[in-house]
Amino acid sequence: MYNYNKLKGKIVEMYGSRCAFSQALGIAECTLSQKLRCKFDFTQSEIVRSCKLLGIPMKEVSAYFFNENV
């Protein structure tokens, strides 16, 4: 399971809400919520789009999307 706390913080910082970010990403808010709760996986294209929308450099992708809970 992944820890998306850093990603959640970046979403609120850049978009103010998950709802606004999910609209920009082109997915339903409930789908984003399920992905952030590890019920569904982010696709590769969603990860790339998210990084572009949030200004996350590709070299930092793992810190936001692949930070495993221990």
Backbone bond lengths (Angstrom), bond angles and torsions (degrees), N, CA, C in turn:
res aa  C-N    CA-C-N  psi(-1)  N-CA   C-N-CA  omega(-1)  CA-C   N-CA-C  phi
1 M - - - 1.447 - - 1.518 110.00 -
2 Y 1.323 115.17 145.46 1.455 120.36 -178.21 1.526 111.46 -104.67
3 N 1.321 114.50 150.10 1.455 122.60 176.49 1.525 107.70 -99.74
4 Y 1.318 116.96 113.59 1.457 121.83 -176.94 1.534 112.87 -101.43
5 N 1.318 118.36 19.20 1.464 120.65 -177.32 1.525 112.72 -58.30
6 K 1.309 117.38 -42.00 1.465 120.47 179.84 1.536 109.99 -65.48
7 L 1.308 116.81 -40.87 1.459 121.57 177.89 1.527 110.42 -64.31
8 K 1.322 117.65 -44.49 1.463 121.63 178.84 1.526 110.70 -58.68
9 G 1.326 116.32 -42.69 1.455 120.72 178.81 1.519 112.06 -63.34
10 K 1.318 116.79 -41.27 1.460 121.89 179.45 1.530 110.79 -65.88
11 I 1.321 116.74 -38.80 1.469 121.15 178.11 1.530 110.30 -60.38
12 V 1.324 116.84 -47.95 1.467 120.61 -179.53 1.524 110.43 -66.49
13 E 1.329 117.18 -40.02 1.462 121.64 178.96 1.530 111.41 -60.28
14 M 1.322 116.94 -44.18 1.464 121.16 -173.56 1.539 113.68 -88.67
15 Y 1.331 117.43 -32.92 1.468 120.52 -173.54 1.526 114.24 -118.64
16 G 1.313 117.80 -10.85 1.460 120.57 178.91 1.511 114.75 83.31
17 S 1.335 117.26 -26.61 1.469 120.78 178.96 1.523 110.19 -159.25
18 R 1.303 114.79 159.46 1.469 120.28 175.78 1.518 110.53 -67.35
19 C 1.322 116.27 -33.37 1.460 120.94 -179.74 1.525 110.76 -60.62
20 A 1.327 116.71 -48.76 1.466 121.20 -179.79 1.527 110.70 -63.11
21 F 1.328 116.51 -39.88 1.467 119.57 179.67 1.525 111.08 -67.98
22 S 1.320 117.49 -42.53 1.464 119.73 -178.60 1.532 110.04 -62.09
23 Q 1.328 117.67 -36.88 1.461 120.90 176.99 1.528 110.63 -64.35
24 A 1.333 116.64 -43.51 1.470 120.54 178.95 1.526 110.73 -64.53
25 L 1.326 116.43 -36.01 1.464 121.64 -179.54 1.527 111.74 -76.28
26 G 1.333 116.26 -22.34 1.459 120.15 178.90 1.511 114.58 87.69
27 I 1.338 116.27 26.00 1.461 120.30 176.21 1.526 108.67 -128.43
28 A 1.319 116.31 161.50 1.460 120.77 179.02 1.530 109.98 -69.87
29 E 1.331 115.27 149.16 1.464 119.94 179.51 1.529 111.37 -59.64
30 C 1.329 117.84 -38.40 1.466 120.08 179.49 1.528 111.16 -66.78
31 T 1.316 117.43 -33.50 1.470 120.83 176.75 1.516 110.19 -66.72
32 L 1.333 117.08 -44.20 1.466 120.44 176.98 1.518 110.34 -60.27
33 S 1.312 116.78 -43.64 1.459 121.19 179.53 1.526 111.19 -59.28
34 Q 1.321 116.44 -42.66 1.469 120.09 179.58 1.525 111.14 -66.62
35 K 1.309 117.30 -36.04 1.463 120.61 178.01 1.527 110.25 -67.57
36 L 1.332 116.71 -40.24 1.463 120.74 179.57 1.525 112.16 -71.12
37 R 1.334 117.31 -18.16 1.467 121.87 175.56 1.526 111.86 -99.27
38 C 1.332 116.17 11.15 1.469 123.06 176.81 1.530 113.40 64.79
39 K 1.331 117.06 25.51 1.464 120.40 175.49 1.524 110.15 -82.86
40 F 1.344 115.82 -32.04 1.463 123.26 175.51 1.519 108.08 -131.70
41 D 1.324 115.91 154.42 1.461 120.54 177.92 1.524 110.92 -89.51
42 F 1.327 115.99 149.31 1.455 120.84 169.82 1.524 107.55 -72.96
43 T 1.326 117.03 138.56 1.463 119.94 174.40 1.527 108.24 -78.82
44 Q 1.311 116.01 164.38 1.465 119.73 178.07 1.524 110.77 -60.51
45 S 1.315 117.25 -41.92 1.461 119.39 -179.08 1.531 111.35 -67.21
46 E 1.330 118.02 -34.64 1.469 120.91 176.36 1.526 111.09 -66.20
47 I 1.313 116.70 -37.58 1.462 120.70 178.36 1.522 109.90 -65.16
48 V 1.317 117.17 -46.01 1.470 121.48 179.99 1.530 110.17 -63.10
49 R 1.333 117.35 -46.67 1.471 121.01 178.99 1.521 111.09 -62.57
50 S 1.321 116.50 -41.74 1.466 120.70 179.29 1.521 110.94 -60.68
51 C 1.305 116.06 -43.51 1.466 119.99 179.57 1.524 110.99 -62.03
52 K 1.315 117.10 -41.45 1.464 120.65 178.39 1.523 110.53 -64.93
53 L 1.326 116.80 -45.58 1.466 121.18 -178.75 1.521 112.50 -65.65
54 L 1.328 116.61 -34.04 1.457 121.26 -175.84 1.527 113.53 -97.03
55 G 1.325 117.16 -3.08 1.456 120.30 -179.48 1.515 113.38 69.42
56 I 1.318 116.23 32.74 1.468 121.55 179.22 1.518 108.23 -91.38
57 P 1.336 118.16 120.10 1.476 119.83 177.01 1.529 110.30 -63.64
58 M 1.313 116.35 143.16 1.464 120.69 -177.60 1.530 112.33 -57.70
59 K 1.319 117.26 -28.43 1.470 119.18 179.22 1.532 112.18 -70.77
60 E 1.350 117.10 -11.80 1.464 121.03 179.71 1.534 112.87 -106.65
61 V 1.317 117.38 8.37 1.470 121.63 -177.36 1.518 111.75 -54.44
62 S 1.308 117.58 -43.65 1.469 120.07 -175.49 1.529 112.30 -62.55
63 A 1.320 117.74 -32.19 1.468 120.79 179.92 1.528 111.61 -66.66
64 Y 1.320 117.17 -27.49 1.460 121.79 -177.51 1.531 113.45 -98.94
65 F 1.331 117.39 -34.17 1.466 120.27 -172.51 1.526 114.94 -113.72
66 F 1.317 118.90 -15.39 1.464 119.60 -174.73 1.520 112.19 -130.24
67 N 1.335 116.68 32.16 1.446 122.51 178.28 1.535 107.71 -87.37
68 E 1.327 116.11 104.31 1.459 120.36 -173.83 1.515 111.68 -81.31
69 N 1.356 114.64 141.79 1.462 120.75 171.65 1.517 108.52 -71.23
70 V 1.302 115.69 142.68 1.471 119.42 176.89 1.494 110.35 -121.69
